[in-house]
Amino acid sequence: MPGAASLAVFFTWPVAVPAYLVWSRGWKRGLLAAMAFVGSLAVLYLVPFFVAGYAVWGAAFFKTG
């Protein structure tokens, strides 16, 4: 794969995957699959964020104000 193509895939996959799921499975099942994809993506990004915050600052990381 040429360098420009891999760069394009890298930047467009968060939008391209849900769009492909809706296109390939129809709007009902595709929307459900796209929502599951976005939900799992959120978990994959948020869980390490909170674990790292707790590892660095302890319980103070969760306190507001």
All heavy atoms as TSV, in Angstrom:
chain	resi	resn	atom	element	x	y	z
A	1	MET	N	N	0.859	-1.172	0.000
A	1	MET	CA	C	0.000	0.000	0.000
A	1	MET	C	C	0.905	1.236	0.000
A	1	MET	O	O	1.814	1.331	0.824
A	1	MET	CB	C	-0.893	-0.029	1.243
A	1	MET	CG	C	-1.869	1.097	1.294
A	1	MET	SD	S	-2.936	1.206	2.748
A	1	MET	CE	C	-3.612	-0.390	2.907
A	2	PRO	N	N	0.654	2.167	-0.888
A	2	PRO	CA	C	1.465	3.400	-0.909
A	2	PRO	C	C	1.316	4.175	0.395
A	2	PRO	O	O	0.320	4.049	1.113
A	2	PRO	CB	C	0.890	4.194	-2.077
A	2	PRO	CG	C	0.104	3.237	-2.876
A	2	PRO	CD	C	-0.306	2.130	-1.964
A	3	GLY	N	N	2.313	4.990	0.696
A	3	GLY	CA	C	2.309	5.751	1.945
A	3	GLY	C	C	1.099	6.649	2.104
A	3	GLY	O	O	0.534	6.765	3.187
A	4	ALA	N	N	0.670	7.290	1.036
A	4	ALA	CA	C	-0.475	8.198	1.115
A	4	ALA	C	C	-1.763	7.434	1.409
A	4	ALA	O	O	-2.632	7.926	2.142
A	4	ALA	CB	C	-0.611	8.990	-0.171
A	5	ALA	N	N	-1.900	6.227	0.876
A	5	ALA	CA	C	-3.115	5.442	1.112
A	5	ALA	C	C	-3.191	4.996	2.566
A	5	ALA	O	O	-4.260	5.046	3.180
A	5	ALA	CB	C	-3.153	4.244	0.181
A	6	SER	N	N	-2.070	4.554	3.122
A	6	SER	CA	C	-2.101	4.131	4.528
A	6	SER	C	C	-2.379	5.311	5.445
A	6	SER	O	O	-3.044	5.168	6.473
A	6	SER	CB	C	-0.792	3.447	4.913
A	6	SER	OG	O	0.290	4.335	4.789
A	7	LEU	N	N	-1.892	6.484	5.075
A	7	LEU	CA	C	-2.178	7.683	5.864
A	7	LEU	C	C	-3.657	8.040	5.789
A	7	LEU	O	O	-4.264	8.420	6.798
A	7	LEU	CB	C	-1.317	8.840	5.348
A	7	LEU	CG	C	-1.234	10.074	6.220
A	7	LEU	CD1	C	-0.623	9.743	7.564
A	7	LEU	CD2	C	-0.421	11.141	5.525
A	8	ALA	N	N	-4.249	7.889	4.617
A	8	ALA	CA	C	-5.676	8.168	4.453
A	8	ALA	C	C	-6.512	7.196	5.269
A	8	ALA	O	O	-7.488	7.596	5.920
A	8	ALA	CB	C	-6.063	8.092	2.978
A	9	VAL	N	N	-6.146	5.927	5.269
A	9	VAL	CA	C	-6.872	4.931	6.068
A	9	VAL	C	C	-6.745	5.250	7.554
A	9	VAL	O	O	-7.714	5.161	8.313
A	9	VAL	CB	C	-6.355	3.513	5.760
A	9	VAL	CG1	C	-6.893	2.501	6.751
A	9	VAL	CG2	C	-6.716	3.111	4.349
A	10	PHE	N	N	-5.566	5.645	7.977
A	10	PHE	CA	C	-5.336	5.968	9.387
A	10	PHE	C	C	-6.246	7.089	9.874
A	10	PHE	O	O	-6.772	7.038	10.988
A	10	PHE	CB	C	-3.875	6.356	9.598
A	10	PHE	CG	C	-3.555	6.757	11.002
A	10	PHE	CD1	C	-3.435	5.807	12.006
A	10	PHE	CD2	C	-3.377	8.082	11.335
A	10	PHE	CE1	C	-3.144	6.171	13.305
A	10	PHE	CE2	C	-3.083	8.464	12.624
A	10	PHE	CZ	C	-2.962	7.499	13.623
A	11	PHE	N	N	-6.443	8.115	9.037
A	11	PHE	CA	C	-7.240	9.263	9.469
A	11	PHE	C	C	-8.741	9.104	9.227
A	11	PHE	O	O	-9.534	9.807	9.849
A	11	PHE	CB	C	-6.746	10.541	8.792
A	11	PHE	CG	C	-5.463	11.055	9.379
A	11	PHE	CD1	C	-4.296	11.025	8.645
A	11	PHE	CD2	C	-5.424	11.542	10.671
A	11	PHE	CE1	C	-3.103	11.480	9.197
A	11	PHE	CE2	C	-4.250	12.002	11.229
A	11	PHE	CZ	C	-3.080	11.969	10.489
A	12	THR	N	N	-9.152	8.210	8.343
A	12	THR	CA	C	-10.578	8.111	8.023
A	12	THR	C	C	-11.276	6.921	8.656
A	12	THR	O	O	-12.499	6.835	8.588
A	12	THR	CB	C	-10.791	8.036	6.504
A	12	THR	OG1	O	-10.120	6.885	5.991
A	12	THR	CG2	C	-10.297	9.284	5.820
A	13	TRP	N	N	-10.556	5.990	9.306
A	13	TRP	CA	C	-11.220	4.783	9.804
A	13	TRP	C	C	-12.283	5.056	10.864
A	13	TRP	O	O	-13.279	4.332	10.905
A	13	TRP	CB	C	-10.219	3.742	10.283
A	13	TRP	CG	C	-9.532	4.070	11.578
A	13	TRP	CD1	C	-8.351	4.690	11.733
A	13	TRP	CD2	C	-10.005	3.761	12.897
A	13	TRP	NE1	N	-8.047	4.819	13.057
A	13	TRP	CE2	C	-9.044	4.254	13.800
A	13	TRP	CE3	C	-11.140	3.142	13.393
A	13	TRP	CZ2	C	-9.193	4.128	15.167
A	13	TRP	CZ3	C	-11.275	3.015	14.763
A	13	TRP	CH2	C	-10.309	3.500	15.636
A	14	PRO	N	N	-12.167	6.071	11.753
A	14	PRO	CA	C	-13.247	6.268	12.727
A	14	PRO	C	C	-14.587	6.618	12.084
A	14	PRO	O	O	-15.640	6.333	12.639
A	14	PRO	CB	C	-12.745	7.416	13.600
A	14	PRO	CG	C	-11.275	7.406	13.445
A	14	PRO	CD	C	-11.035	6.974	12.041
A	15	VAL	N	N	-14.576	7.227	10.921
A	15	VAL	CA	C	-15.808	7.555	10.211
A	15	VAL	C	C	-16.152	6.467	9.198
A	15	VAL	O	O	-17.316	6.121	9.005
A	15	VAL	CB	C	-15.676	8.927	9.506
A	15	VAL	CG1	C	-16.875	9.226	8.646
A	15	VAL	CG2	C	-15.460	10.017	10.535
A	16	ALA	N	N	-15.117	5.906	8.577
A	16	ALA	CA	C	-15.331	4.935	7.510
A	16	ALA	C	C	-15.921	3.619	8.018
A	16	ALA	O	O	-16.761	3.018	7.346
A	16	ALA	CB	C	-14.021	4.664	6.777
A	17	VAL	N	N	-15.509	3.152	9.175
A	17	VAL	CA	C	-16.012	1.861	9.677
A	17	VAL	C	C	-17.510	1.924	9.992
A	17	VAL	O	O	-18.264	1.072	9.512
A	17	VAL	CB	C	-15.185	1.375	10.886
A	17	VAL	CG1	C	-15.836	0.188	11.555
A	17	VAL	CG2	C	-13.776	1.012	10.454
A	18	PRO	N	N	-17.990	2.903	10.772
A	18	PRO	CA	C	-19.447	2.959	10.975
A	18	PRO	C	C	-20.230	3.170	9.678
A	18	PRO	O	O	-21.301	2.591	9.487
A	18	PRO	CB	C	-19.641	4.144	11.928
A	18	PRO	CG	C	-18.357	4.271	12.638
A	18	PRO	CD	C	-17.315	3.875	11.640
A	19	ALA	N	N	-19.688	3.979	8.764
A	19	ALA	CA	C	-20.367	4.189	7.484
A	19	ALA	C	C	-20.436	2.883	6.697
A	19	ALA	O	O	-21.466	2.561	6.094
A	19	ALA	CB	C	-19.652	5.258	6.677
A	20	TYR	N	N	-19.364	2.120	6.696
A	20	TYR	CA	C	-19.367	0.834	5.998
A	20	TYR	C	C	-20.355	-0.136	6.644
A	20	TYR	O	O	-21.044	-0.886	5.948
A	20	TYR	CB	C	-17.964	0.219	5.995
A	20	TYR	CG	C	-17.962	-1.196	5.493
A	20	TYR	CD1	C	-18.106	-1.469	4.140
A	20	TYR	CD2	C	-17.861	-2.266	6.375
A	20	TYR	CE1	C	-18.134	-2.772	3.675
A	20	TYR	CE2	C	-17.889	-3.563	5.925
A	20	TYR	CZ	C	-18.022	-3.814	4.573
A	20	TYR	OH	O	-18.061	-5.103	4.120
A	21	LEU	N	N	-20.424	-0.137	7.963
A	21	LEU	CA	C	-21.353	-1.037	8.647
A	21	LEU	C	C	-22.795	-0.727	8.273
A	21	LEU	O	O	-23.593	-1.634	8.046
A	21	LEU	CB	C	-21.154	-0.947	10.164
A	21	LEU	CG	C	-19.866	-1.556	10.697
A	21	LEU	CD1	C	-19.700	-1.208	12.168
A	21	LEU	CD2	C	-19.847	-3.055	10.488
A	22	VAL	N	N	-23.140	0.544	8.200
A	22	VAL	CA	C	-24.499	0.933	7.809
A	22	VAL	C	C	-24.743	0.582	6.343
A	22	VAL	O	O	-25.796	0.058	5.976
A	22	VAL	CB	C	-24.734	2.432	8.073
A	22	VAL	CG1	C	-26.051	2.892	7.486
A	22	VAL	CG2	C	-24.695	2.713	9.571
A	23	TRP	N	N	-23.762	0.833	5.493
A	23	TRP	CA	C	-23.905	0.564	4.059
A	23	TRP	C	C	-24.028	-0.934	3.777
A	23	TRP	O	O	-24.849	-1.356	2.972
A	23	TRP	CB	C	-22.703	1.135	3.310
A	23	TRP	CG	C	-22.677	0.784	1.862
A	23	TRP	CD1	C	-23.429	1.333	0.869
A	23	TRP	CD2	C	-21.869	-0.220	1.253
A	23	TRP	NE1	N	-23.117	0.740	-0.325
A	23	TRP	CE2	C	-22.157	-0.225	-0.117
A	23	TRP	CE3	C	-20.915	-1.109	1.730
A	23	TRP	CZ2	C	-21.541	-1.068	-1.008
A	23	TRP	CZ3	C	-20.292	-1.962	0.843
A	23	TRP	CH2	C	-20.612	-1.927	-0.508
A	24	SER	N	N	-23.247	-1.760	4.447
A	24	SER	CA	C	-23.216	-3.186	4.127
A	24	SER	C	C	-24.328	-3.984	4.787
A	24	SER	O	O	-24.665	-5.069	4.303
A	24	SER	CB	C	-21.867	-3.778	4.525
A	24	SER	OG	O	-21.708	-3.754	5.933
A	25	ARG	N	N	-24.903	-3.496	5.876
A	25	ARG	CA	C	-25.893	-4.271	6.617
A	25	ARG	C	C	-27.292	-3.671	6.586
A	25	ARG	O	O	-28.194	-4.169	7.234
A	25	ARG	CB	C	-25.438	-4.422	8.061
A	25	ARG	CG	C	-24.261	-5.354	8.194
A	25	ARG	CD	C	-23.572	-5.162	9.513
A	25	ARG	NE	N	-22.518	-6.139	9.725
A	25	ARG	CZ	C	-21.311	-6.076	9.194
A	25	ARG	NH1	N	-21.015	-5.079	8.385
A	25	ARG	NH2	N	-20.401	-6.991	9.457
A	26	GLY	N	N	-27.479	-2.600	5.884
A	26	GLY	CA	C	-28.769	-1.918	5.903
A	26	GLY	C	C	-28.795	-0.955	7.076
A	26	GLY	O	O	-27.956	-1.001	7.962
A	27	TRP	N	N	-29.775	-0.076	7.086
A	27	TRP	CA	C	-29.719	0.985	8.093
A	27	TRP	C	C	-30.051	0.515	9.505
A	27	TRP	O	O	-29.501	1.027	10.458
A	27	TRP	CB	C	-30.587	2.168	7.678
A	27	TRP	CG	C	-32.056	1.927	7.743
A	27	TRP	CD1	C	-32.837	1.400	6.776
A	27	TRP	CD2	C	-32.911	2.212	8.841
A	27	TRP	NE1	N	-34.135	1.332	7.198
A	27	TRP	CE2	C	-34.208	1.822	8.472
A	27	TRP	CE3	C	-32.718	2.745	10.100
A	27	TRP	CZ2	C	-35.286	1.945	9.326
A	27	TRP	CZ3	C	-33.798	2.879	10.947
A	27	TRP	CH2	C	-35.062	2.485	10.558
A	28	LYS	N	N	-30.931	-0.481	9.675
A	28	LYS	CA	C	-31.281	-0.924	11.032
A	28	LYS	C	C	-30.140	-1.697	11.687
A	28	LYS	O	O	-29.654	-1.331	12.755
A	28	LYS	CB	C	-32.537	-1.792	11.008
A	28	LYS	CG	C	-33.810	-1.017	10.834
A	28	LYS	CD	C	-35.009	-1.937	10.904
A	28	LYS	CE	C	-36.296	-1.184	10.700
A	28	LYS	NZ	N	-37.459	-2.067	10.714
A	29	ARG	N	N	-29.723	-2.791	11.048
A	29	ARG	CA	C	-28.638	-3.597	11.613
A	29	ARG	C	C	-27.311	-2.851	11.554
A	29	ARG	O	O	-26.466	-2.999	12.436
A	29	ARG	CB	C	-28.529	-4.922	10.874
A	29	ARG	CG	C	-29.659	-5.861	11.239
A	29	ARG	CD	C	-29.591	-7.190	10.528
A	29	ARG	NE	N	-28.254	-7.748	10.464
A	29	ARG	CZ	C	-27.769	-8.384	9.404
A	29	ARG	NH1	N	-28.509	-8.547	8.336
A	29	ARG	NH2	N	-26.555	-8.874	9.417
A	30	GLY	N	N	-27.117	-2.054	10.501
A	30	GLY	CA	C	-25.880	-1.295	10.368
A	30	GLY	C	C	-25.746	-0.229	11.430
A	30	GLY	O	O	-24.666	-0.012	11.966
A	31	LEU	N	N	-26.847	0.445	11.733
A	31	LEU	CA	C	-26.807	1.457	12.785
A	31	LEU	C	C	-26.536	0.823	14.143
A	31	LEU	O	O	-25.766	1.356	14.941
A	31	LEU	CB	C	-28.129	2.233	12.809
A	31	LEU	CG	C	-28.159	3.496	13.645
A	31	LEU	CD1	C	-27.082	4.477	13.190
A	31	LEU	CD2	C	-29.512	4.146	13.562
A	32	LEU	N	N	-27.120	-0.333	14.395
A	32	LEU	CA	C	-26.854	-1.048	15.637
A	32	LEU	C	C	-25.387	-1.459	15.730
A	32	LEU	O	O	-24.742	-1.279	16.764
A	32	LEU	CB	C	-27.762	-2.273	15.743
A	32	LEU	CG	C	-27.652	-3.094	17.015
A	32	LEU	CD1	C	-28.038	-2.257	18.220
A	32	LEU	CD2	C	-28.534	-4.323	16.919
A	33	ALA	N	N	-24.841	-1.992	14.641
A	33	ALA	CA	C	-23.435	-2.384	14.625
A	33	ALA	C	C	-22.523	-1.174	14.757
A	33	ALA	O	O	-21.499	-1.223	15.447
A	33	ALA	CB	C	-23.128	-3.145	13.337
A	34	ALA	N	N	-22.876	-0.065	14.107
A	34	ALA	CA	C	-22.074	1.150	14.209
A	34	ALA	C	C	-22.096	1.701	15.627
A	34	ALA	O	O	-21.070	2.166	16.140
A	34	ALA	CB	C	-22.575	2.199	13.217
A	35	MET	N	N	-23.262	1.642	16.287
A	35	MET	CA	C	-23.337	2.098	17.680
A	35	MET	C	C	-22.501	1.203	18.587
A	35	MET	O	O	-21.841	1.701	19.505
A	35	MET	CB	C	-24.792	2.140	18.136
A	35	MET	CG	C	-25.562	3.267	17.520
A	35	MET	SD	S	-27.347	3.338	17.866
A	35	MET	CE	C	-27.597	2.433	19.326
A	36	ALA	N	N	-22.500	-0.092	18.334
A	36	ALA	CA	C	-21.668	-1.004	19.115
A	36	ALA	C	C	-20.190	-0.713	18.880
A	36	ALA	O	O	-19.380	-0.737	19.821
A	36	ALA	CB	C	-21.982	-2.454	18.743
A	37	PHE	N	N	-19.825	-0.405	17.640
A	37	PHE	CA	C	-18.436	-0.064	17.328
A	37	PHE	C	C	-18.013	1.213	18.048
A	37	PHE	O	O	-16.948	1.265	18.667
A	37	PHE	CB	C	-18.265	0.093	15.818
A	37	PHE	CG	C	-16.924	0.632	15.427
A	37	PHE	CD1	C	-15.811	-0.178	15.458
A	37	PHE	CD2	C	-16.785	1.950	15.031
A	37	PHE	CE1	C	-14.576	0.319	15.102
A	37	PHE	CE2	C	-15.560	2.452	14.672
A	37	PHE	CZ	C	-14.444	1.633	14.713
A	38	VAL	N	N	-18.826	2.232	17.991
A	38	VAL	CA	C	-18.495	3.508	18.636
A	38	VAL	C	C	-18.450	3.338	20.152
A	38	VAL	O	O	-17.574	3.891	20.826
A	38	VAL	CB	C	-19.498	4.603	18.216
A	38	VAL	CG1	C	-19.329	5.860	19.045
A	38	VAL	CG2	C	-19.332	4.908	16.737
A	39	GLY	N	N	-19.362	2.537	20.705
A	39	GLY	CA	C	-19.338	2.275	22.145
A	39	GLY	C	C	-18.087	1.547	22.581
A	39	GLY	O	O	-17.468	1.893	23.593
A	40	SER	N	N	-17.691	0.544	21.832
A	40	SER	CA	C	-16.472	-0.184	22.194
A	40	SER	C	C	-15.241	0.694	22.014
A	40	SER	O	O	-14.291	0.614	22.790
A	40	SER	CB	C	-16.350	-1.456	21.366
A	40	SER	OG	O	-16.193	-1.149	20.007
A	41	LEU	N	N	-15.269	1.566	21.021
A	41	LEU	CA	C	-14.163	2.493	20.825
A	41	LEU	C	C	-14.058	3.455	22.010
A	41	LEU	O	O	-12.953	3.750	22.481
A	41	LEU	CB	C	-14.382	3.272	19.531
A	41	LEU	CG	C	-13.213	4.027	18.953
A	41	LEU	CD1	C	-12.104	3.057	18.580
A	41	LEU	CD2	C	-13.658	4.791	17.731
A	42	ALA	N	N	-15.187	3.922	22.486
A	42	ALA	CA	C	-15.185	4.817	23.649
A	42	ALA	C	C	-14.628	4.109	24.874
A	42	ALA	O	O	-13.830	4.686	25.625
A	42	ALA	CB	C	-16.601	5.317	23.924
A	43	VAL	N	N	-15.014	2.859	25.068
A	43	VAL	CA	C	-14.486	2.095	26.204
A	43	VAL	C	C	-12.982	1.904	26.068
A	43	VAL	O	O	-12.238	2.052	27.032
A	43	VAL	CB	C	-15.215	0.735	26.328
A	43	VAL	CG1	C	-14.509	-0.179	27.289
A	43	VAL	CG2	C	-16.662	0.954	26.757
A	44	LEU	N	N	-12.519	1.595	24.870
A	44	LEU	CA	C	-11.087	1.379	24.659
A	44	LEU	C	C	-10.265	2.637	24.887
A	44	LEU	O	O	-9.085	2.563	25.224
A	44	LEU	CB	C	-10.835	0.845	23.249
A	44	LEU	CG	C	-11.230	-0.598	23.022
A	44	LEU	CD1	C	-11.056	-0.970	21.548
A	44	LEU	CD2	C	-10.402	-1.524	23.884
A	45	TYR	N	N	-10.862	3.800	24.702
A	45	TYR	CA	C	-10.138	5.043	24.947
A	45	TYR	C	C	-10.326	5.562	26.370
A	45	TYR	O	O	-9.418	6.156	26.930
A	45	TYR	CB	C	-10.573	6.128	23.960
A	45	TYR	CG	C	-9.922	5.976	22.606
A	45	TYR	CD1	C	-10.651	5.567	21.513
A	45	TYR	CD2	C	-8.573	6.222	22.434
A	45	TYR	CE1	C	-10.057	5.420	20.274
A	45	TYR	CE2	C	-7.963	6.081	21.209
A	45	TYR	CZ	C	-8.710	5.679	20.125
A	45	TYR	OH	O	-8.125	5.532	18.910
A	46	LEU	N	N	-11.489	5.383	26.953
A	46	LEU	CA	C	-11.755	5.964	28.270
A	46	LEU	C	C	-11.207	5.142	29.426
A	46	LEU	O	O	-10.746	5.700	30.410
A	46	LEU	CB	C	-13.255	6.178	28.445
A	46	LEU	CG	C	-13.849	7.285	27.585
A	46	LEU	CD1	C	-15.357	7.340	27.755
A	46	LEU	CD2	C	-13.244	8.626	27.942
A	47	VAL	N	N	-11.266	3.820	29.323
A	47	VAL	CA	C	-10.777	2.987	30.425
A	47	VAL	C	C	-9.293	3.235	30.699
A	47	VAL	O	O	-8.920	3.471	31.853
A	47	VAL	CB	C	-11.104	1.499	30.171
A	47	VAL	CG1	C	-10.347	0.608	31.128
A	47	VAL	CG2	C	-12.599	1.263	30.291
A	48	PRO	N	N	-8.419	3.220	29.687
A	48	PRO	CA	C	-7.007	3.532	29.990
A	48	PRO	C	C	-6.804	4.939	30.541
A	48	PRO	O	O	-5.916	5.158	31.364
A	48	PRO	CB	C	-6.307	3.380	28.639
A	48	PRO	CG	C	-7.187	2.506	27.848
A	48	PRO	CD	C	-8.582	2.794	28.307
A	49	PHE	N	N	-7.636	5.885	30.116
A	49	PHE	CA	C	-7.529	7.245	30.630
A	49	PHE	C	C	-7.766	7.277	32.138
A	49	PHE	O	O	-6.988	7.861	32.899
A	49	PHE	CB	C	-8.535	8.148	29.913
A	49	PHE	CG	C	-8.647	9.523	30.492
A	49	PHE	CD1	C	-7.683	10.473	30.238
A	49	PHE	CD2	C	-9.726	9.860	31.294
A	49	PHE	CE1	C	-7.787	11.750	30.772
A	49	PHE	CE2	C	-9.844	11.124	31.825
A	49	PHE	CZ	C	-8.868	12.079	31.571
A	50	PHE	N	N	-8.832	6.631	32.582
A	50	PHE	CA	C	-9.143	6.633	34.012
A	50	PHE	C	C	-8.177	5.775	34.814
A	50	PHE	O	O	-7.818	6.118	35.938
A	50	PHE	CB	C	-10.589	6.196	34.247
A	50	PHE	CG	C	-11.589	7.256	33.859
A	50	PHE	CD1	C	-12.407	7.094	32.772
A	50	PHE	CD2	C	-11.684	8.428	34.590
A	50	PHE	CE1	C	-13.311	8.068	32.402
A	50	PHE	CE2	C	-12.589	9.423	34.234
A	50	PHE	CZ	C	-13.400	9.234	33.137
A	51	VAL	N	N	-7.732	4.677	34.249
A	51	VAL	CA	C	-6.755	3.834	34.946
A	51	VAL	C	C	-5.441	4.583	35.114
A	51	VAL	O	O	-4.837	4.565	36.200
A	51	VAL	CB	C	-6.549	2.503	34.187
A	51	VAL	CG1	C	-5.360	1.735	34.725
A	51	VAL	CG2	C	-7.810	1.661	34.262
A	52	ALA	N	N	-4.990	5.260	34.069
A	52	ALA	CA	C	-3.749	6.029	34.162
A	52	ALA	C	C	-3.894	7.198	35.140
A	52	ALA	O	O	-2.974	7.475	35.915
A	52	ALA	CB	C	-3.347	6.542	32.790
A	53	GLY	N	N	-5.040	7.872	35.113
A	53	GLY	CA	C	-5.262	8.976	36.047
A	53	GLY	C	C	-5.244	8.510	37.487
A	53	GLY	O	O	-4.656	9.150	38.356
A	54	TYR	N	N	-5.849	7.357	37.741
A	54	TYR	CA	C	-5.850	6.804	39.097
A	54	TYR	C	C	-4.450	6.346	39.491
A	54	TYR	O	O	-4.043	6.503	40.640
A	54	TYR	CB	C	-6.843	5.651	39.203
A	54	TYR	CG	C	-6.941	5.088	40.592
A	54	TYR	CD1	C	-7.608	5.778	41.595
A	54	TYR	CD2	C	-6.344	3.877	40.913
A	54	TYR	CE1	C	-7.695	5.275	42.875
A	54	TYR	CE2	C	-6.426	3.357	42.189
A	54	TYR	CZ	C	-7.101	4.065	43.172
A	54	TYR	OH	O	-7.174	3.569	44.434
A	55	ALA	N	N	-3.701	5.781	38.544
A	55	ALA	CA	C	-2.348	5.309	38.841
A	55	ALA	C	C	-1.421	6.473	39.182
A	55	ALA	O	O	-0.539	6.343	40.030
A	55	ALA	CB	C	-1.788	4.533	37.651
A	56	VAL	N	N	-1.617	7.622	38.564
A	56	VAL	CA	C	-0.737	8.768	38.799
A	56	VAL	C	C	-1.171	9.576	40.017
A	56	VAL	O	O	-0.356	9.894	40.880
A	56	VAL	CB	C	-0.695	9.668	37.539
A	56	VAL	CG1	C	0.062	10.957	37.817
A	56	VAL	CG2	C	-0.066	8.911	36.388
A	57	TRP	N	N	-2.453	9.916	40.106
A	57	TRP	CA	C	-2.914	10.809	41.166
A	57	TRP	C	C	-3.734	10.128	42.252
A	57	TRP	O	O	-4.158	10.784	43.206
A	57	TRP	CB	C	-3.744	11.943	40.567
A	57	TRP	CG	C	-2.907	12.878	39.768
A	57	TRP	CD1	C	-2.011	13.775	40.248
A	57	TRP	CD2	C	-2.887	13.012	38.352
A	57	TRP	NE1	N	-1.428	14.454	39.209
A	57	TRP	CE2	C	-1.947	14.002	38.041
A	57	TRP	CE3	C	-3.564	12.384	37.328
A	57	TRP	CZ2	C	-1.666	14.381	36.740
A	57	TRP	CZ3	C	-3.290	12.771	36.027
A	57	TRP	CH2	C	-2.357	13.745	35.734
A	58	GLY	N	N	-4.029	8.872	42.134
A	58	GLY	CA	C	-4.802	8.167	43.144
A	58	GLY	C	C	-6.254	8.625	43.151
A	58	GLY	O	O	-6.797	9.052	42.135
A	59	ALA	N	N	-6.875	8.569	44.314
A	59	ALA	CA	C	-8.286	8.914	44.433
A	59	ALA	C	C	-8.551	10.392	44.145
A	59	ALA	O	O	-9.676	10.771	43.799
A	59	ALA	CB	C	-8.799	8.564	45.819
A	60	ALA	N	N	-7.521	11.223	44.259
A	60	ALA	CA	C	-7.698	12.666	43.967
A	60	ALA	C	C	-8.071	12.904	42.502
A	60	ALA	O	O	-8.642	13.943	42.170
A	60	ALA	CB	C	-6.417	13.422	44.308
A	61	PHE	N	N	-7.778	11.968	41.645
A	61	PHE	CA	C	-8.108	12.109	40.228
A	61	PHE	C	C	-9.629	12.193	40.023
A	61	PHE	O	O	-10.081	12.875	39.120
A	61	PHE	CB	C	-7.538	10.921	39.449
A	61	PHE	CG	C	-7.872	10.933	37.992
A	61	PHE	CD1	C	-7.242	11.808	37.138
A	61	PHE	CD2	C	-8.807	10.060	37.469
A	61	PHE	CE1	C	-7.531	11.828	35.788
A	61	PHE	CE2	C	-9.108	10.062	36.138
A	61	PHE	CZ	C	-8.467	10.945	35.281
A	62	PHE	N	N	-10.396	11.536	40.868
A	62	PHE	CA	C	-11.843	11.484	40.703
A	62	PHE	C	C	-12.564	12.596	41.455
A	62	PHE	O	O	-13.781	12.722	41.312
A	62	PHE	CB	C	-12.376	10.121	41.150
A	62	PHE	CG	C	-11.862	8.996	40.306
A	62	PHE	CD1	C	-10.907	8.134	40.772
A	62	PHE	CD2	C	-12.330	8.822	39.005
A	62	PHE	CE1	C	-10.430	7.104	40.001
A	62	PHE	CE2	C	-11.856	7.789	38.222
A	62	PHE	CZ	C	-10.899	6.936	38.704
A	63	LYS	N	N	-11.871	13.372	42.257
A	63	LYS	CA	C	-12.506	14.451	43.003
A	63	LYS	C	C	-12.666	15.675	42.106
A	63	LYS	O	O	-11.792	16.017	41.332
A	63	LYS	CB	C	-11.679	14.819	44.230
A	63	LYS	CG	C	-11.659	13.714	45.254
A	63	LYS	CD	C	-10.904	14.125	46.475
A	63	LYS	CE	C	-10.877	12.963	47.459
A	63	LYS	NZ	N	-10.028	13.234	48.600
A	64	THR	N	N	-13.807	16.332	42.223
A	64	THR	CA	C	-14.054	17.559	41.448
A	64	THR	C	C	-13.975	18.749	42.376
A	64	THR	O	O	-14.363	18.702	43.526
A	64	THR	CB	C	-15.431	17.510	40.786
A	64	THR	OG1	O	-16.436	17.385	41.785
A	64	THR	CG2	C	-15.531	16.367	39.802
A	65	GLY	N	N	-13.476	19.835	41.820
A	65	GLY	CA	C	-13.437	21.095	42.555
A	65	GLY	C	C	-12.391	21.256	43.500
A	65	GLY	O	O	-11.642	21.001	44.201
